[in-house]
Amino acid sequence: MPPVNNVTRLLDSRKVQYTAFETPVEKLGALETARLLDVPPERVFKTIVVLREKGKKPVLAVIPGPRQVDLKELARVLGEKKVSLATEREAEQITGLQAGGISPLALLNKGFQVVVDASAQDHAEIHVSGGQRGLNLRLPAAALVELTRARLAVISHT
């Protein structure tokens, strides 16, 4: 039975249909997760912590596994002059979650703005981290956007 945590309890309480998958607890990237679960890599989304200038709260960019965050486009979408990637260590300190387990669903009500790559709309369901290493969730892309109050925008490139 897959682990139960605050994210799965939240999804259950909101009656969101999802499927939980257990994966190895070491840090896996989105591409490795896609291979393990035998799903197309563009359906496994990763959460990238992006820093704004002037000490504002960081942003969570949720993008397809094979792609990279387009920092210029993300800055434009956010109305910022410049944004930068957090290091793995910074991301862990900022979110309180381990890299490989960072999920916007685990960070609801923590003040993070979430921007989901618009390509999520191309899929009925996408995979995201369940908020801890070793837990991956498949859920409707629309549910992720709604729960996180995310903004949809083209924020990634190959």
Helices and strands as residue ranges (DSSP letters): H 6-13, E 19-22, H 30-37, G 41-43, E 45-52, E 59-64, E 68-69, H 71-78, E 83-85, H 88-95, G 104-107, E 113-117, G 118-122, E 125-129, E 135-140, H 141-148, E 151-153, E 156-157
